[in-house]
Amino acid sequence: AALALDNGLARTPPMGWLHWERFLCGTDCAAEPRRCVSEQLFVEMADRMVAEGWRDAGYEFICIDDCWMAPTRDKHGRLQADPKRFPGGIRKLADYVHSKGLKLGIYSDVGNKTCAGFPGSYDHYDLDAQTFASWGVDLLKFDGCNSDSLELLAEGYRRMSLALNKTGRSIVYSCEWPFYLRPTQQPNYTEIKQYCNHWRNFYDVYDSWSSIKSILDWTALHQDTIVKIAGPGGWNDPDMAMIGNFGLSWDQSVTQMAMWAIMAAPLFMSNDLRHISPEAKCLLQNKEVIAINQDPLGKQGYQLTKDKNFQLWERPLSGRAYAVAVLNHQEIGGPQKFTFSLTFLGNGLACNPACSIRQVLPVSRDWGVYSWISSLSVEVNPTGTVLLKV
């Protein structure tokens, strides 16, 4: 069964752009044409992704979230795009996105209705999977609102996975399954990975430091359960990158980029690529950080230790290397130093007998060669992170 369900996709964490956090459920194109969830929005974002280097940096998916649909299914029972906001339909948009060398993602829900109240996929799993495949869709984000029971929720996630595979089209399957189970039930991650390519565990990300911090704290608290299951084909998804929006300082943006790389997280931006600062663009397109995020070994990183306001995280990489993050949680004062022994890293093996260290963020520079018994002293700004490759 496991082999039959493995769609061979997401061998590294998927990367792309997703409309939700920045554009939410904007449906009034007359009043706010630039902020409306519409064909025009996705065409403009696809154009930017190609013209400004996003595609070449690895961001290949452009994803539609909730609110793309008409309020009812068509006379054949099929989902349909809102005809005013998507006059050409999803097939035409997919063709345009594909012509740019990108892939199109779409959204539906396991229950009777989506979270915003549009038609859900309950009792239509096969039909909806066939519809998405016929449109040329490459990724499905499958939400978990409005399901009558946890049994129906789990059955729906399984059935949609089977239905997508049955279409014969390669469609990455993004699930919210464990998040909706968690209030009452411990998720079976072995089963979830059998069906899904990545899965959400925690609340939606917001454009704020408190949101990023809560996601990191939750991940560290549950790392013994979730880290070991992540790997090629299936990833823990801490939600979208907020870099380039309004709520994060520069140091907090660096922290999100560094920690999403450490966590082997799917890297889906939710921002306005038509209005993004050169600094945010440079950070999101940083080749060294993306290489860590996309490392082919596919192991998720974890928190090694906490000491007062500091956290030390590591992620094993291919070629016997490690990514190491030093995060300063303090929100007052100035930069502070954190000193640790290199024997901490990689169960004592990362620097045995010696290692070279390179700083990747906030700026890249070589630190030189260190012996196994050396200590490293790292200065980190409040709410900032220093990302190293050892």
Residue pairs with C-beta under 8 A, 6 or more apart in sequence:
1 194
2 194
4 165
5 161
5 162
5 165
5 194
5 195
6 194
6 233
7 164
7 165
7 170
7 171
7 172
7 173
7 197
8 170
8 233
9 170
9 171
9 172
9 173
9 197
9 233
10 172
10 197
10 198
10 232
10 233
10 234
10 235
10 266
11 232
11 233
11 296
11 298
12 232
12 293
12 294
12 295
12 296
12 298
13 198
13 235
13 264
13 265
13 266
13 267
13 293
13 294
14 60
14 61
14 139
14 172
14 174
14 197
14 198
14 235
14 266
14 267
14 268
15 58
15 59
15 60
15 61
15 266
15 267
15 268
15 290
15 293
15 294
16 59
16 60
16 61
16 62
16 63
16 103
16 105
16 139
16 267
16 268
16 269
17 45
17 49
17 54
17 59
17 61
17 62
17 63
17 268
17 269
17 270
17 271
17 273
18 61
18 63
18 65
18 105
18 141
18 240
18 268
18 269
18 270
19 37
19 41
19 42
19 45
19 63
19 64
19 65
19 270
20 65
20 66
20 204
20 240
20 270
21 204
21 205
21 206
21 207
21 240
21 242
21 245
21 270
22 245
22 270
22 271
22 272
23 35
23 36
23 37
23 41
23 270
24 67
25 37
25 66
25 67
25 116
26 32
26 35
26 36
26 37
26 67
27 36
27 37
27 67
27 82
27 85
28 36
29 36
29 38
29 40
29 84
29 85
33 40
34 41
34 274
36 85
37 64
37 65
37 67
37 68
37 85
38 85
38 86
39 85
39 86
39 87
39 88
39 92
39 93
42 62
42 64
42 93
42 97
42 104
43 93
43 96
44 274
45 62
45 273
45 274
46 62
46 96
46 97
46 100
46 102
47 100
48 54
48 273
48 274
49 55
49 59
49 62
49 100
49 102
49 273
50 100
50 101
50 102
52 273
52 281
53 285
54 273
54 284
54 285
55 100
55 101
55 102
57 284
57 285
57 287
57 290
58 267
58 290
58 294
59 267
59 269
60 101
60 102
60 103
61 102
61 103
61 104
61 105
61 138
61 139
61 172
61 268
62 97
62 102
62 103
62 104
62 105
63 104
63 105
63 106
63 107
63 139
63 141
63 268
64 90
64 104
64 105
64 106
64 107
65 107
65 141
66 107
66 109
66 114
66 115
66 116
66 118
66 143
67 114
67 116
67 118
68 81
68 82
68 85
68 86
68 90
68 106
68 107
68 118
69 79
69 80
69 81
69 82
69 114
69 118
69 119
70 80
70 81
70 82
70 83
70 118
71 118
71 119
72 119
73 79
73 80
73 119
73 124
74 80
77 124
77 127
78 127
78 128
78 131
79 108
79 119
79 121
79 124
79 128
79 131
80 89
81 89
81 90
86 93
89 135
90 104
90 106
90 135
90 137
91 134
91 135
91 136
93 104
94 104
94 135
94 136
94 137
94 138
95 136
97 103
97 104
98 104
98 136
103 138
103 139
104 136
104 137
104 138
104 139
105 137
105 138
105 139
105 140
105 141
105 172
105 174
106 132
106 135
106 137
106 139
106 140
106 141
107 114
107 140
107 141
107 142
107 143
108 114
108 120
108 121
108 128
108 132
108 140
108 141
108 142
108 143
109 115
109 120
109 121
109 142
109 143
109 144
109 145
109 146
110 120
110 121
110 122
110 142
110 143
110 144
110 147
110 152
110 153
110 156
110 157
110 160
111 120
111 121
111 122
111 144
111 145
111 146
111 147
111 148
111 152
111 153
111 156
112 120
112 122
112 146
112 147
112 148
113 119
113 120
113 145
113 146
114 120
114 143
114 145
114 146
115 143
115 145
115 146
120 145
120 146
121 128
121 142
121 156
121 160
122 146
122 147
122 152
122 156
125 156
125 159
125 160
125 163
126 159
126 163
126 166
128 160
128 163
129 140
129 160
129 163
129 164
129 166
129 167
129 171
130 163
130 167
132 140
132 164
132 167
132 171
133 164
133 167
133 168
133 169
133 171
136 169
137 169
137 171
138 170
138 171
138 172
139 171
139 172
139 173
139 174
140 160
140 164
140 171
140 172
140 173
140 174
141 174
141 176
142 157
142 160
142 173
142 174
142 175
142 176
143 176
144 153
144 157
144 176
144 177
144 179
144 180
147 153
147 156
147 180
150 180
150 181
150 184
150 185
153 177
153 180
153 181
154 177
154 181
157 175
157 177
157 192
157 195
157 196
158 195
160 173
161 173
161 195
161 196
164 171
164 173
172 197
172 198
173 195
173 196
173 197
174 196
174 197
174 198
174 199
174 200
174 237
174 266
175 192
175 195
175 196
175 198
175 199
175 200
176 199
176 200
177 187
177 192
177 195
177 196
177 199
178 187
178 189
178 192
178 199
178 200
178 201
179 199
179 200
179 201
179 202
179 203
181 187
182 201
186 225
187 201
189 225
189 226
189 229
190 229
192 199
192 229
192 234
193 199
193 229
193 233
193 234
196 234
197 233
197 234
197 235
198 234
198 235
198 236
198 237
198 266
199 234
199 235
199 236
199 237
200 237
200 239
201 218
201 219
201 222
201 226
201 236
201 237
201 238
202 214
202 215
202 218
202 219
202 238
202 239
203 211
203 214
203 215
204 239
205 211
205 212
205 215
205 238
205 239
205 240
205 242
206 242
206 247
207 242
207 245
207 246
207 247
207 248
208 242
208 247
208 248
209 247
209 248
209 249
209 252
209 331
209 383
211 242
211 247
212 242
212 248
212 252
212 255
212 256
212 259
213 329
215 238
215 239
216 259
216 311
216 327
219 226
219 236
219 238
219 263
220 302
220 303
220 306
220 311
223 302
223 303
226 236
226 300
227 236
227 300
227 301
227 302
229 236
230 236
230 264
230 298
230 299
230 300
231 298
231 299
231 300
232 296
232 298
235 264
235 265
235 266
235 300
236 263
236 264
236 265
236 300
237 265
237 266
238 260
238 263
238 265
240 268
240 269
240 270
241 256
241 257
241 260
241 267
241 268
241 269
241 270
241 271
241 284
242 248
242 253
242 256
242 270
242 271
243 253
243 256
243 257
243 269
243 271
243 280
243 283
243 284
244 253
244 269
244 271
244 272
244 276
244 277
244 280
244 281
244 284
245 270
245 271
248 256
249 383
250 279
250 362
251 362
251 381
251 382
251 383
251 384
251 385
252 383
252 384
253 280
253 283
254 283
254 361
254 362
254 384
254 385
254 387
255 327
255 383
255 384
255 385
257 283
257 284
257 286
257 289
257 361
258 289
258 325
258 327
258 360
258 361
258 385
258 386
258 387
259 313
259 325
259 327
259 385
260 267
260 293
261 289
261 290
261 292
261 293
261 315
261 323
261 387
262 292
262 301
262 313
262 314
262 315
262 323
262 325
262 387
263 300
263 301
263 315
264 293
264 295
264 298
264 299
264 300
264 301
264 315
265 293
267 290
267 293
269 284
271 280
283 289
283 361
286 360
286 361
288 360
288 364
288 389
289 360
289 361
289 387
292 315
292 317
292 323
292 360
292 387
292 389
295 315
295 317
295 318
295 323
296 318
297 316
297 317
297 318
299 315
299 316
299 317
300 315
301 313
301 314
301 315
301 316
301 323
301 325
302 313
302 314
302 315
303 311
303 312
303 313
304 312
304 313
304 314
304 344
304 345
305 311
305 312
305 340
305 344
306 312
307 338
309 328
309 329
309 330
309 336
310 326
310 327
310 328
310 329
310 336
310 338
310 380
311 325
311 326
311 327
311 329
312 324
312 325
312 326
312 327
312 338
312 340
312 344
313 324
313 325
313 327
314 322
314 323
314 324
314 325
314 345
314 346
314 350
315 322
315 323
315 324
316 322
316 346
317 323
317 389
321 389
321 390
322 345
322 346
322 350
322 389
322 390
323 360
323 387
323 388
323 389
323 390
324 345
324 387
324 388
324 389
324 390
325 385
325 386
325 387
325 388
326 338
326 378
326 380
326 385
326 386
326 388
327 380
327 384
327 385
328 335
328 336
328 338
328 380
328 381
328 382
328 383
328 384
328 385
329 383
330 336
330 382
330 383
331 382
331 383
332 382
333 382
334 381
334 382
335 379
335 380
335 381
335 382
335 384
336 379
336 380
336 382
337 377
337 378
337 379
337 380
338 377
338 378
338 380
339 375
339 376
339 377
339 378
340 375
340 376
340 378
341 373
341 374
341 375
341 376
342 350
342 351
342 355
342 370
342 371
342 372
342 373
342 374
342 375
342 376
342 390
343 351
343 372
343 373
345 351
345 390
346 390
348 372
350 390
351 370
351 371
351 372
351 374
351 390
352 372
353 371
353 372
354 369
354 370
354 371
354 372
355 369
355 370
355 372
355 390
356 366
356 367
356 368
356 369
356 370
356 390
357 366
357 367
357 368
357 369
357 370
357 376
357 388
357 389
357 390
358 364
358 365
358 366
358 367
358 388
358 389
359 365
359 366
359 367
359 386
359 387
359 388
360 387
360 388
360 389
361 385
361 386
361 387
362 381
362 384
362 385
362 386
367 388
370 376
378 386
378 388
379 386
380 386
